[in-house]
Amino acid sequence: MTKQTFLQGTLILILAGMITRFLGFINRIVVARLMGEEGVGLYMMALPTFFLVITLTQLGLPVAISKRTAEAEAQGDHAKIKKILIVSLVITGISSIIFTTGMILATPFIATTLLTDDRTLYPLLAISPIIPIIAISSVLRGYFQGKQNMKPQSYAQVIEQIIRISCVALFVKLLLPYGLEFAAAGAMFSIILGEFVSLLYMVRMFKLKKRIKIRSRFFSYLRSSRDTLKELFSIALPSTGSRMIGSISNFLEPILVAQSLAIAGISSTLATKQYGELTGYVLPLLFLPTFITHSLSTALVPSISEAEATNNTKLIHYRIHQSIRISFSSGAIATIVLTLFSVPILTYMYGTGDASRFVLLMAPFYILLYIQAPLQAALQALDLARPAMWNSLIGAICKFVALFMLASNPNFGIMGVAISMALSVVLITLLHLGSLYKAIGFGIPLKDITKMILLLTMTWGVGQFIKGIYDNLQPGILVFISLLIGLMFIYILFLFLLRFITREELKQLPFLQKWL
């Protein structure tokens, strides 16, 4: 099985993430154009429930599988890898059956009572069959990650998005005449098809590249896997706690938003529309660079696990520093571009720039979101998932308190929701940094912080100049894209000038070695 280095694996995941994010944005644009803000609101209100059930089904096993498989691979223990796979498949199989049934039975109560909009019933029912599909896919992804082979899951992500975007317009147009709720259900069904085809590809790759036979002595290995189960759960349960907190937070968020805005005197229809703008238009833009940070986090877990197994503390610190540098580099340019060009970006993408007020408020704070994922991955790889869980819990509690206090106030309304989201991001990131410093003495050097501030300042100055050029030209999407490409090239020069990207790191990439 092909194994990549940390940077090679990260680059493969980043390229796949870039493609899937691009296709995902096309998907969102199609959905938004066809269903409008209210339809997007129904779609987005149903998703948190789905994410919560998926988190319950997976039980945090993907990260645990990746870490324990990496350790077993380093020791050449293929029998243990087989035990890891068998235990994980049994657990996720049982849990997916339980939670799929539970979700179907609870959907009427969730839609009518909790989400206060019975039109969400059909999207929730439509998405429920996807649970066992994603459960099995997550086990295979964890296995490939532990093997430090990032290609299968990267290809699977692209396949899933291609199938989804190929089907979404068809199903939405087909069902839209029956109502927005049926159109939202059609969009959900396109997700199921994409995930199913992606799973078929993952299974095929597993059969081609595996060294072990799952069905051979299956029950014998299962009976002797008690220690393996304990090792997996020592990581999985705290990781589940962190994911549960995030999923429960996302599940409760639309409920609390609807109730708080109702107290503020905002109608249910207007609240759904405003929440659709915030979560359907703005958050996808703010989360755009996270495909890079997620890729880094995925590759970071097995890399740090391997370093920890050999007591290589210096490599652990280097990997975390490296991840923060790359993550911040991706987030800084996104923050500057979104802050300066929020109105044209939203207008070109969604046909309206009304949501720009959310972007201007949240973008400067969300720069910390881009280093949050690698920090959490480092904590999990170092068996520090429990502190990460408590940090997430503190952030979620503070978010909900702020959300209720501000959103229920007519002077803030939906802007109070945006403020609470930004508060949570800042708080959790700072707490993760504190946990790493306490555990292994890791901290961001003052020199690096100075370089980060300098990078933002220089890019902001060039961005302001380019914005002035755009304002004085005839508006057009080609002109806009050309100016952004120019800004990107200048930004890349700044990255090399300030050594956010080093020549030594570029030499690790095979296709650049002969040029360096």
C-alpha positions as CSV (number, residue, x, y, z in Angstrom):
1,M,0.0,0.0,0.0
2,T,1.4,3.4,-1.0
3,K,2.4,5.6,2.0
4,Q,3.0,9.3,1.7
5,T,5.0,11.7,3.8
6,F,3.2,14.2,6.0
7,L,3.4,17.0,3.4
8,Q,2.7,14.7,0.5
9,G,-0.4,13.3,2.2
10,T,-1.5,16.8,3.2
11,L,-1.1,18.1,-0.4
12,I,-3.2,15.2,-1.7
13,L,-5.9,16.0,0.8
14,I,-5.7,19.7,0.1
15,L,-6.1,19.2,-3.7
16,A,-9.0,16.9,-3.1
17,G,-10.5,19.4,-0.6
18,M,-10.0,22.2,-3.1
19,I,-11.9,20.3,-5.8
20,T,-14.7,19.2,-3.5
21,R,-15.1,22.7,-2.0
22,F,-15.4,24.2,-5.5
23,L,-17.9,21.6,-6.5
24,G,-19.7,22.1,-3.1
25,F,-20.0,25.8,-3.8
26,I,-21.5,25.1,-7.2
27,N,-23.9,22.8,-5.4
28,R,-24.8,25.5,-2.9
29,I,-25.3,28.1,-5.6
30,V,-27.6,25.7,-7.6
31,V,-29.6,25.0,-4.4
32,A,-29.8,28.6,-3.5
33,R,-30.9,29.7,-7.0
34,L,-33.5,27.0,-7.2
35,M,-35.0,27.1,-3.7
36,G,-34.2,30.7,-2.5
37,E,-33.4,31.8,1.0
38,E,-36.4,30.1,2.6
39,G,-35.6,26.8,0.9
40,V,-32.0,27.0,2.0
41,G,-33.1,27.8,5.5
42,L,-35.2,24.5,5.6
43,Y,-32.2,22.6,4.2
44,M,-29.8,24.1,6.7
45,M,-32.1,23.6,9.7
46,A,-32.3,19.9,8.9
47,L,-28.6,19.3,8.6
48,P,-27.5,19.8,12.2
49,T,-29.9,16.9,13.3
50,F,-28.2,14.7,10.7
51,F,-24.7,15.6,11.8
52,L,-25.7,14.9,15.4
53,V,-26.9,11.4,14.6
54,I,-23.7,10.7,12.5
55,T,-21.6,11.7,15.5
56,L,-23.5,9.3,17.7
57,T,-23.1,6.5,15.2
58,Q,-19.3,6.9,14.7
59,L,-18.6,7.2,18.4
60,G,-15.3,9.0,17.6
61,L,-13.8,5.9,16.0
62,P,-12.3,7.4,12.8
63,V,-9.6,9.3,14.8
64,A,-9.0,6.3,17.1
65,I,-8.7,4.0,14.1
66,S,-6.2,6.3,12.4
67,K,-4.0,6.6,15.5
68,R,-4.1,2.9,16.6
69,T,-3.6,1.7,13.0
70,A,-0.5,4.0,12.6
71,E,1.0,2.6,15.8
72,A,0.3,-1.0,14.7
73,E,1.7,-0.3,11.2
74,A,4.9,1.0,12.7
75,Q,5.2,-2.2,14.7
76,G,4.3,-4.4,11.8
77,D,1.4,-5.9,13.8
78,H,-1.1,-6.8,11.0
79,A,-3.2,-9.0,13.3
80,K,-3.9,-5.9,15.5
81,I,-4.9,-3.9,12.4
82,K,-7.4,-6.6,11.6
83,K,-8.8,-6.5,15.1
84,I,-9.2,-2.8,14.9
85,L,-11.2,-3.1,11.7
86,I,-13.4,-5.9,12.9
87,V,-14.2,-4.2,16.2
88,S,-14.9,-0.8,14.5
89,L,-17.2,-2.3,11.8
90,V,-19.2,-4.2,14.4
91,I,-19.6,-1.1,16.6
92,T,-20.5,1.3,13.8
93,G,-22.8,-1.3,12.2
94,I,-24.9,-1.8,15.4
95,S,-25.0,1.9,16.2
96,S,-26.0,2.9,12.7
97,I,-29.0,0.5,12.9
98,I,-30.1,1.9,16.3
99,F,-29.7,5.6,15.4
100,T,-31.2,5.3,11.9
101,T,-34.3,3.8,13.5
102,G,-34.3,6.4,16.3
103,M,-34.0,9.3,13.9
104,I,-36.9,8.1,11.7
105,L,-39.1,7.7,14.8
106,A,-38.1,11.0,16.4
107,T,-38.3,13.1,13.2
108,P,-42.0,14.3,13.7
109,F,-41.2,15.6,17.2
110,I,-37.9,17.2,16.1
111,A,-39.5,19.0,13.1
112,T,-42.7,20.2,14.8
113,T,-41.7,20.9,18.4
114,L,-37.9,21.6,18.4
115,L,-37.4,23.2,15.0
116,T,-40.9,24.8,15.1
117,D,-41.3,24.3,11.3
118,D,-43.1,21.1,10.3
119,R,-41.8,21.5,6.8
120,T,-38.4,20.2,7.9
121,L,-40.0,16.7,8.4
122,Y,-39.4,15.6,4.8
123,P,-35.7,16.7,4.6
124,L,-35.0,14.9,7.9
125,L,-36.7,11.7,6.7
126,A,-35.0,11.8,3.3
127,I,-31.5,12.0,4.8
128,S,-31.9,9.2,7.4
129,P,-30.8,6.2,5.2
130,I,-27.4,7.8,4.8
131,I,-26.3,6.9,8.4
132,P,-25.1,3.3,7.8
133,I,-23.4,4.4,4.6
134,I,-21.3,7.1,6.3
135,A,-20.7,4.8,9.3
136,I,-18.9,2.2,7.1
137,S,-17.1,4.9,5.1
138,S,-15.7,6.4,8.2
139,V,-14.1,3.1,9.3
140,L,-12.4,2.7,5.9
141,R,-11.2,6.4,6.0
142,G,-9.7,5.9,9.4
143,Y,-7.9,2.7,8.2
144,F,-6.4,4.5,5.1
145,Q,-5.4,7.5,7.2
146,G,-3.6,5.2,9.7
147,K,-1.7,3.6,6.8
148,Q,-0.8,7.2,5.8
149,N,-2.3,6.6,2.4
150,M,-4.5,9.6,1.7
151,K,-5.3,8.9,-2.0
152,P,-8.4,6.6,-1.6
153,Q,-10.4,8.9,0.6
154,S,-9.3,11.9,-1.5
155,Y,-10.6,10.3,-4.7
156,A,-13.8,9.2,-2.8
157,Q,-14.5,12.8,-1.7
158,V,-14.3,14.1,-5.3
159,I,-16.5,11.2,-6.6
160,E,-19.1,12.0,-3.9
161,Q,-19.3,15.7,-4.9
162,I,-19.5,14.9,-8.6
163,I,-22.4,12.5,-8.1
164,R,-24.2,15.0,-5.7
165,I,-23.9,18.0,-8.0
166,S,-25.0,15.9,-10.9
167,C,-28.2,14.9,-9.1
168,V,-29.2,17.9,-7.0
169,A,-30.6,20.0,-9.8
170,L,-32.6,17.1,-11.1
171,F,-34.2,16.2,-7.8
172,V,-34.8,19.8,-6.7
173,K,-36.5,20.7,-10.0
174,L,-38.5,17.5,-10.0
175,L,-39.9,18.1,-6.5
176,L,-40.0,21.9,-6.3
177,P,-43.6,22.0,-7.7
178,Y,-44.8,20.0,-4.7
179,G,-43.3,22.6,-2.2
180,L,-40.0,23.8,-0.8
181,E,-40.0,21.0,1.8
182,F,-40.0,18.4,-0.9
183,A,-37.3,20.3,-2.9
184,A,-35.1,20.3,0.3
185,A,-35.8,16.6,0.6
186,G,-34.6,16.1,-3.0
187,A,-31.4,18.0,-2.2
188,M,-30.9,15.6,0.8
189,F,-31.4,12.5,-1.4
190,S,-28.6,13.7,-3.8
191,I,-26.3,13.6,-0.7
192,I,-27.2,9.9,-0.1
193,L,-26.4,8.9,-3.7
194,G,-23.1,10.7,-3.6
195,E,-22.1,9.0,-0.3
196,F,-23.2,5.6,-1.6
197,V,-21.1,5.7,-4.8
198,S,-18.2,7.1,-2.7
199,L,-18.5,4.1,-0.3
200,L,-18.5,1.6,-3.3
201,Y,-15.2,3.2,-4.4
202,M,-13.6,3.0,-0.9
203,V,-14.6,-0.7,-0.6
204,R,-13.1,-1.4,-4.0
205,M,-9.8,0.2,-3.0
206,F,-9.7,-1.6,0.3
207,K,-10.1,-5.0,-1.5
208,L,-7.4,-4.1,-4.0
209,K,-4.8,-2.8,-1.4
210,K,-5.5,-4.9,1.8
211,R,-3.1,-7.4,3.2
212,I,-5.7,-8.9,5.6
213,K,-8.9,-10.8,5.0
214,I,-11.7,-9.5,7.2
215,R,-14.0,-12.5,6.9
216,S,-11.3,-15.1,7.7
217,R,-11.7,-16.1,11.4
218,F,-13.9,-13.0,11.9
219,F,-15.6,-14.2,15.2
220,S,-12.3,-15.6,16.5
221,Y,-10.6,-12.2,16.2
222,L,-13.7,-10.4,17.6
223,R,-13.7,-12.5,20.7
224,S,-10.0,-11.8,21.3
225,S,-10.3,-8.0,20.7
226,R,-11.2,-6.8,24.2
227,D,-7.8,-5.0,24.7
228,T,-8.2,-3.5,21.2
229,L,-11.6,-2.2,22.1
230,K,-10.3,-0.5,25.2
231,E,-7.5,1.1,23.3
232,L,-9.9,2.4,20.7
233,F,-12.3,3.7,23.3
234,S,-9.6,5.4,25.3
235,I,-9.3,7.8,22.3
236,A,-12.8,7.5,20.8
237,L,-14.9,8.4,23.8
238,P,-13.2,11.7,24.5
239,S,-13.2,12.5,20.8
240,T,-16.9,11.6,20.7
241,G,-17.4,14.0,23.5
242,S,-15.8,16.9,21.5
243,R,-17.8,16.0,18.4
244,M,-21.0,15.5,20.4
245,I,-20.6,18.9,21.9
246,G,-20.2,20.4,18.4
247,S,-23.1,18.3,17.0
248,I,-25.4,19.1,19.9
249,S,-24.4,22.7,19.6
250,N,-25.3,22.7,15.9
251,F,-28.5,20.7,16.6
252,L,-29.7,23.1,19.3
253,E,-28.5,26.3,17.5
254,P,-31.4,26.6,15.0
255,I,-33.8,25.8,17.8
256,L,-32.4,28.4,20.2
257,V,-32.1,30.9,17.3
258,A,-35.8,30.4,16.4
259,Q,-36.9,30.8,20.0
260,S,-34.7,33.8,20.7
261,L,-35.7,35.6,17.6
262,A,-39.3,34.9,18.4
263,I,-38.8,36.6,21.8
264,A,-37.3,39.5,19.9
265,G,-40.5,39.8,17.9
266,I,-39.2,38.4,14.6
267,S,-41.6,36.1,12.7
268,S,-40.8,32.5,12.0
269,T,-40.6,33.1,8.2
270,L,-38.2,36.1,8.6
271,A,-36.1,34.2,11.2
272,T,-35.8,31.2,8.7
273,K,-34.7,33.6,6.0
274,Q,-32.1,35.4,8.1
275,Y,-30.7,32.1,9.5
276,G,-30.5,30.9,5.9
277,E,-28.4,33.9,4.9
278,L,-26.1,33.4,7.9
279,T,-25.6,29.7,7.7
280,G,-26.3,29.1,4.0
281,Y,-24.4,32.1,2.5
282,V,-21.9,33.4,5.0
283,L,-20.6,30.4,6.9
284,P,-19.7,28.5,3.8
285,L,-17.5,31.4,2.8
286,L,-15.9,31.6,6.2
287,F,-15.3,27.9,6.3
288,L,-13.8,27.8,2.8
289,P,-10.1,27.6,3.9
290,T,-10.9,24.8,6.4
291,F,-10.4,22.2,3.6
292,I,-6.7,23.0,4.1
293,T,-6.8,22.9,7.9
294,H,-8.9,19.7,7.8
295,S,-6.4,18.1,5.5
296,L,-3.5,19.1,7.8
297,S,-5.4,17.7,10.8
298,T,-6.1,14.4,9.0
299,A,-2.4,13.9,8.1
300,L,-1.3,15.2,11.5
301,V,-2.9,12.5,13.7
302,P,-0.9,9.5,12.3
303,S,2.3,11.6,12.0
304,I,2.3,12.8,15.6
305,S,1.2,9.3,16.8
306,E,4.2,7.8,15.1
307,A,6.5,10.5,16.6
308,E,5.0,10.0,20.0
309,A,5.6,6.2,19.8
310,T,9.3,6.9,19.2
311,N,9.4,9.6,21.9
312,N,10.5,12.2,19.3
313,T,9.3,15.4,21.1
314,K,11.2,17.7,18.7
315,L,9.3,16.3,15.7
316,I,6.0,16.7,17.6
317,H,6.6,20.4,18.2
318,Y,7.8,20.9,14.6
319,R,4.7,19.2,13.1
320,I,2.4,21.4,15.2
321,H,4.3,24.6,14.3
322,Q,4.3,23.5,10.7
323,S,0.5,22.9,10.7
324,I,-0.1,26.3,12.3
325,R,2.0,28.1,9.8
326,I,0.3,26.5,6.8
327,S,-3.2,26.9,8.3
328,F,-2.7,30.6,9.1
329,S,-1.3,31.1,5.6
330,S,-4.6,29.8,4.1
331,G,-6.8,31.7,6.6
332,A,-5.1,35.1,6.4
333,I,-5.7,35.6,2.6
334,A,-9.3,34.4,3.0
335,T,-9.9,36.9,5.9
336,I,-8.5,39.8,3.9
337,V,-10.4,39.0,0.7
338,L,-13.7,38.4,2.5
339,T,-13.4,41.6,4.5
340,L,-12.6,43.8,1.6
341,F,-14.7,42.2,-1.1
342,S,-17.7,40.7,0.8
343,V,-20.4,42.5,-1.3
344,P,-19.1,41.6,-4.8
345,I,-18.4,38.0,-3.7
346,L,-21.9,37.5,-2.3
347,T,-23.5,39.2,-5.2
348,Y,-21.7,37.2,-7.9
349,M,-22.4,33.9,-6.0
350,Y,-25.9,34.3,-4.7
351,G,-27.3,37.3,-6.5
352,T,-27.5,39.4,-3.3
353,G,-25.0,41.2,-1.1
354,D,-27.4,41.6,1.9
355,A,-25.4,39.2,4.0
356,S,-22.2,41.2,3.8
357,R,-22.9,42.6,7.3
358,F,-22.3,39.2,8.8
359,V,-19.0,38.7,6.9
360,L,-17.6,42.0,8.0
361,L,-18.4,41.2,11.6
362,M,-17.2,37.6,11.7
363,A,-14.3,37.3,9.3
364,P,-11.6,39.0,11.5
365,F,-12.4,36.6,14.4
366,Y,-12.7,33.5,12.2
367,I,-9.0,33.7,11.4
368,L,-8.5,31.8,14.6
369,L,-10.8,29.1,13.4
370,Y,-8.2,28.1,10.7
371,I,-5.6,27.1,13.4
372,Q,-8.2,25.5,15.7
373,A,-8.5,22.1,13.8
374,P,-4.7,21.3,13.8
375,L,-4.5,22.2,17.5
376,Q,-7.4,19.8,18.3
377,A,-5.9,17.1,16.1
378,A,-2.6,17.5,18.0
379,L,-4.4,17.1,21.3
380,Q,-6.1,13.9,20.1
381,A,-2.9,12.4,18.7
382,L,-1.2,13.0,22.1
383,D,-4.0,11.2,24.0
384,L,-5.2,14.6,25.2
385,A,-8.7,14.4,23.7
386,R,-10.3,15.0,27.1
387,P,-8.9,18.5,27.5
388,A,-10.0,19.2,23.9
389,M,-13.5,18.0,24.9
390,W,-13.7,20.3,27.9
391,N,-12.5,23.3,25.8
392,S,-15.3,22.6,23.3
393,L,-17.9,22.4,26.1
394,I,-16.8,25.7,27.5
395,G,-16.9,27.3,24.1
396,A,-20.4,25.9,23.4
397,I,-21.8,27.0,26.7
398,C,-20.5,30.5,26.3
399,K,-21.9,30.6,22.7
400,F,-25.4,29.7,23.8
401,V,-25.4,32.1,26.7
402,A,-24.3,34.9,24.4
403,L,-26.7,33.8,21.7
404,F,-29.8,33.9,23.9
405,M,-28.9,37.2,25.6
406,L,-28.2,39.0,22.3
407,A,-30.5,37.4,19.8
408,S,-33.6,37.8,22.1
409,N,-32.7,41.5,22.2
410,P,-34.5,43.4,19.4
411,N,-31.4,45.7,19.1
412,F,-29.2,42.8,18.1
413,G,-31.5,40.1,16.6
414,I,-29.7,37.9,14.1
415,M,-26.5,39.9,14.6
416,G,-26.4,38.5,18.1
417,V,-26.2,35.0,16.6
418,A,-23.2,36.0,14.5
419,I,-21.5,37.6,17.5
420,S,-22.0,34.4,19.6
421,M,-20.5,32.3,16.9
422,A,-17.4,34.4,16.7
423,L,-17.0,34.4,20.5
424,S,-17.0,30.6,20.5
425,V,-14.3,30.3,17.8
426,V,-12.0,32.7,19.6
427,L,-12.5,31.1,23.0
428,I,-12.0,27.4,21.9
429,T,-8.9,28.2,19.9
430,L,-7.2,30.0,22.9
431,L,-8.2,27.2,25.2
432,H,-6.6,24.6,22.9
433,L,-3.4,26.6,22.8
434,G,-3.4,26.7,26.6
435,S,-3.9,22.9,26.8
436,L,-1.0,22.2,24.5
437,Y,1.3,24.6,26.5
438,K,0.3,22.9,29.8
439,A,0.8,19.4,28.4
440,I,4.0,19.6,26.3
441,G,5.2,23.2,26.7
442,F,4.1,24.1,23.2
443,G,3.5,27.8,22.4
444,I,3.6,30.1,19.4
445,P,6.9,32.1,19.5
446,L,6.7,35.8,19.6
447,K,8.7,35.9,16.3
448,D,5.9,33.9,14.6
449,I,3.2,36.1,16.0
450,T,5.0,39.2,14.7
451,K,5.3,37.6,11.2
452,M,1.6,36.8,11.3
453,I,0.7,40.4,12.1
454,L,3.1,41.6,9.4
455,L,1.6,39.3,6.8
456,L,-1.9,40.5,7.6
457,T,-0.8,44.2,7.5
458,M,1.1,43.9,4.2
459,T,-1.8,41.9,2.5
460,W,-4.4,44.4,3.8
461,G,-2.5,47.3,2.2
462,V,-2.2,45.6,-1.2
463,G,-5.8,44.5,-0.9
464,Q,-7.0,48.0,-0.3
465,F,-5.0,49.2,-3.3
466,I,-6.6,46.5,-5.5
467,K,-10.1,47.3,-4.1
468,G,-9.6,50.9,-5.2
469,I,-8.7,49.7,-8.7
470,Y,-11.8,47.5,-8.8
471,D,-14.1,50.3,-7.6
472,N,-12.9,52.6,-10.4
473,L,-13.4,50.0,-13.1
474,Q,-16.5,48.8,-14.8
475,P,-17.8,46.0,-12.5
476,G,-17.6,42.5,-14.0
477,I,-16.8,39.1,-12.7
478,L,-13.8,38.6,-15.1
479,V,-12.2,41.8,-13.9
480,F,-12.9,40.8,-10.3
481,I,-11.4,37.3,-10.6
482,S,-8.3,38.8,-12.4
483,L,-7.7,41.2,-9.6
484,L,-8.0,38.5,-7.0
485,I,-5.5,36.3,-8.9
486,G,-3.1,39.2,-8.9
487,L,-3.6,39.7,-5.1
488,M,-3.0,35.9,-4.7
489,F,0.3,36.0,-6.5
490,I,1.5,39.0,-4.4
491,Y,0.4,37.1,-1.3
492,I,2.4,34.0,-2.2
493,L,5.5,36.2,-2.6
494,F,4.8,37.5,0.9
495,L,4.6,33.9,2.2
496,F,8.1,33.1,0.8
497,L,9.5,36.5,2.0
498,L,8.3,35.9,5.6
499,R,9.2,32.2,5.4
500,F,5.8,30.8,6.0
501,I,6.7,28.4,3.3
502,T,10.3,27.2,3.2
503,R,12.4,25.7,0.4
504,E,13.2,22.7,2.5
505,E,9.4,21.9,2.7
506,L,9.0,22.3,-1.0
507,K,11.8,19.8,-1.6
508,Q,9.7,17.1,0.0
509,L,7.2,17.3,-2.9
510,P,8.4,15.0,-5.6
511,F,7.2,17.1,-8.6
512,L,9.2,20.1,-7.3
513,Q,12.5,18.3,-6.3
514,K,14.2,18.7,-9.7
515,W,13.4,22.4,-9.8
516,L,14.8,23.1,-6.3
